[in-house]
Amino acid sequence: MIPVLTPAARRLRRLHRDEGGIAALEFAILLPIFITLFVSAFELAMWMNRQVMLDRAVDLTVRDLRLGTWPNLSGENGVGILKESICSRVGDFVPDCENQILLELYPMPKPDWPLPDPAARCVDRGSAEKPIVNFNDGPENEMMLVRACVMIDPFFPGTGLALYLQDNIGDGFAMVSTSAYVNEPRPGS
């Protein structure tokens, strides 16, 4: 005996065989993954552009420093001159550069070549006070290490790569650039 299907059972059987909308389901599942990949790729590309521009600006500034473009760079005067030089060269890649950059200048004596703390100090956005920074232009024929740390805001916070990068102070992430040079002998010495 063949079972008699009710109209509701027939509709359910037809609905079960219907394959319409399968592509929409796959699209709904995969779209967030592709958007996250795209946003992360864009964030990475912008981060790399900013890093390259910061490295270039620090290298050009260190070149001017090595050639003696600015005499007597000790203290706040020296920090201000170097910040202005780096920020003018990095351009719009680092917004509000002068308030987001922290510079350190370390002499590295020859006998033991002590390196500074590997963790670069950056601007603490949550604090109103300015950190005390080691800034010493060093004697002639001394190797000097220049380190710049800039706090950057991601373009798309809370997504993909930006979540991974935001493990630093505040709501940004740190970009660090380091360069070294040897102080040339000063004229008249």
C-alpha positions as CSV (number, residue, x, y, z in Angstrom):
1,M,0.0,0.0,0.0
2,I,1.3,3.4,-1.0
3,P,1.2,5.9,1.8
4,V,-0.9,9.0,1.0
5,L,1.0,12.2,1.7
6,T,-0.7,15.1,3.1
7,P,-0.3,18.5,1.3
8,A,2.1,19.6,4.1
9,A,4.3,16.5,3.6
10,R,4.4,17.1,-0.2
11,R,5.6,20.6,0.3
12,L,8.3,19.5,2.7
13,R,9.5,16.9,0.3
14,R,9.6,19.5,-2.5
15,L,11.4,21.9,-0.3
16,H,13.9,19.2,0.6
17,R,14.8,18.6,-3.1
18,D,14.9,22.3,-4.0
19,E,18.5,23.5,-4.4
20,G,17.8,27.2,-4.9
21,G,19.6,29.5,-2.6
22,I,22.6,27.2,-2.0
23,A,24.9,29.8,-3.6
24,A,23.5,32.5,-1.3
25,L,24.3,30.3,1.7
26,E,27.9,29.8,0.6
27,F,28.2,33.5,-0.1
28,A,26.8,34.4,3.4
29,I,29.3,32.1,5.0
30,L,32.4,33.1,3.0
31,L,31.8,36.9,2.7
32,P,33.1,37.8,6.2
33,I,36.2,35.7,5.7
34,F,37.0,37.5,2.4
35,I,36.3,40.9,3.8
36,T,38.6,40.2,6.8
37,L,41.3,39.1,4.5
38,F,40.9,42.2,2.3
39,V,40.9,44.6,5.2
40,S,43.9,42.9,6.8
41,A,45.8,43.1,3.5
42,F,45.0,46.8,3.2
43,E,46.1,47.4,6.8
44,L,49.3,45.5,6.2
45,A,50.1,47.5,3.1
46,M,49.6,50.8,4.8
47,W,51.6,49.6,7.8
48,M,54.5,48.7,5.5
49,N,54.3,52.0,3.7
50,R,54.4,53.9,7.0
51,Q,57.3,51.7,8.2
52,V,59.3,52.3,5.0
53,M,58.7,56.1,5.2
54,L,59.7,56.2,8.9
55,D,62.9,54.2,8.2
56,R,63.8,56.5,5.3
57,A,63.1,59.6,7.4
58,V,65.2,58.3,10.2
59,D,68.1,57.4,7.9
60,L,68.1,60.8,6.1
61,T,68.0,62.6,9.5
62,V,70.8,60.4,10.8
63,R,72.8,61.2,7.7
64,D,72.4,64.9,8.4
65,L,73.3,64.3,12.0
66,R,76.4,62.4,11.1
67,L,77.5,65.2,8.7
68,G,77.2,67.7,11.5
69,T,74.3,69.7,10.0
70,W,73.1,70.7,13.5
71,P,75.8,71.5,16.1
72,N,75.2,70.8,19.8
73,L,72.1,68.6,19.9
74,S,72.0,67.9,23.6
75,G,68.8,68.1,25.6
76,E,65.3,69.2,24.5
77,N,66.7,71.4,21.7
78,G,68.3,68.4,20.0
79,V,65.1,66.3,20.4
80,G,63.0,69.0,18.9
81,I,65.3,69.5,15.9
82,L,65.5,65.7,15.2
83,K,61.7,65.3,15.6
84,E,61.0,68.2,13.2
85,S,63.4,66.7,10.7
86,I,62.0,63.2,10.8
87,C,58.4,64.4,10.8
88,S,58.9,66.7,7.9
89,R,60.4,63.8,5.9
90,V,57.8,61.2,6.8
91,G,55.0,63.5,5.6
92,D,51.3,62.5,6.0
93,F,52.1,58.8,6.5
94,V,52.3,59.5,10.3
95,P,49.5,61.8,11.4
96,D,50.4,64.1,14.3
97,C,54.0,62.9,14.1
98,E,55.5,65.4,16.5
99,N,53.2,64.3,19.3
100,Q,53.4,60.6,18.5
101,I,57.2,60.1,18.1
102,L,59.7,59.3,20.9
103,L,63.4,59.6,20.1
104,E,66.3,58.0,21.9
105,L,70.0,58.7,21.2
106,Y,72.5,56.3,22.8
107,P,76.3,56.4,22.8
108,M,77.8,52.9,22.5
109,P,81.3,52.8,24.1
110,K,83.9,50.6,22.2
111,P,85.1,48.3,24.9
112,D,81.9,46.3,25.5
113,W,79.4,47.8,22.9
114,P,76.5,47.7,25.4
115,L,73.1,47.8,23.6
116,P,70.1,49.6,25.1
117,D,67.0,47.8,26.3
118,P,65.6,45.9,23.2
119,A,62.1,47.1,24.0
120,A,61.8,50.6,22.5
121,R,60.0,53.1,24.6
122,C,57.0,54.8,23.0
123,V,54.7,57.6,23.7
124,D,52.1,56.7,26.3
125,R,48.9,58.2,25.0
126,G,47.1,57.7,28.3
127,S,49.7,59.8,30.3
128,A,50.0,63.6,30.2
129,E,53.6,63.7,31.4
130,K,56.5,63.5,28.9
131,P,58.9,60.6,29.5
132,I,62.5,61.3,30.4
133,V,64.6,60.1,27.4
134,N,68.3,59.3,27.2
135,F,69.5,61.8,24.6
136,N,73.2,62.4,24.5
137,D,75.0,63.4,21.2
138,G,78.2,61.7,22.5
139,P,81.9,62.5,21.9
140,E,83.7,62.4,18.6
141,N,84.6,59.0,17.1
142,E,81.9,57.4,19.2
143,M,79.3,55.0,17.8
144,M,75.7,56.3,18.3
145,L,72.4,54.5,18.1
146,V,69.3,56.5,17.2
147,R,65.9,54.9,17.8
148,A,62.5,56.4,16.9
149,C,59.2,54.9,18.1
150,V,55.9,56.1,16.6
151,M,52.4,55.2,17.8
152,I,50.1,54.6,14.9
153,D,46.3,54.2,14.7
154,P,45.1,51.4,12.5
155,F,42.7,52.3,9.6
156,F,40.2,49.6,10.5
157,P,40.5,49.0,14.3
158,G,38.9,45.9,15.6
159,T,39.3,43.8,12.5
160,G,41.8,41.2,11.4
161,L,45.4,42.4,11.5
162,A,44.6,45.5,13.5
163,L,43.5,43.3,16.5
164,Y,46.8,41.5,16.4
165,L,48.9,44.7,16.2
166,Q,47.2,46.5,19.0
167,D,49.0,45.0,21.9
168,N,50.9,48.1,22.9
169,I,50.1,51.2,25.0
170,G,46.7,52.8,24.3
171,D,44.7,52.1,21.2
172,G,47.5,52.2,18.6
173,F,50.5,50.1,17.7
174,A,54.2,50.9,17.7
175,M,56.5,51.3,14.8
176,V,60.2,51.4,15.6
177,S,63.1,52.5,13.4
178,T,66.7,52.2,14.4
179,S,69.8,53.6,12.8
180,A,73.5,54.0,13.9
181,Y,76.3,56.3,13.0
182,V,79.8,57.3,14.2
183,N,80.4,60.9,15.3
184,E,82.9,62.5,13.0
185,P,85.8,64.5,14.5
186,R,84.8,68.0,15.1
187,P,86.6,70.8,13.3
188,G,89.5,72.3,15.3
189,S,90.1,69.2,17.4
